[in-house]
Amino acid sequence: MTNLVDQFTEAAHKTERFVNYIEDFYGKNGIYDLGATRQDCKEACLIYLIALATNVGEYGEELRTWGGGDSIDRERVRIVLEEILNCKEKV
């Protein structure tokens, strides 16, 4: 059995990887460049994780699933970046 410190450390690493994944897609020069800063990506991830924890999304839909940081999670964070943090795709 892992101890609490190990669990916390593992969660922190997973979170960091997820933020990196978001930034690779939506950060400056990302695949879908929304001009999001690293701080924007962190904030959007936090907003999304809080929505998951409280089980309610921006529009009242239930958010019961964490996809392990997959594309559904990424797309939900994109919505946060665009609609809450006002990041817009660069053309």
Buried (B, 14 or more C-beta within 10 A) or exposed (E): EEEEEEEEEEEEEEBEEBBEBBBBBBBEEBEBBBBBEEEBBBBBBBBBBEBBEEEEBBEEEEBEEBEEBEEEBBEBBBBBBBEEBEBEEEE
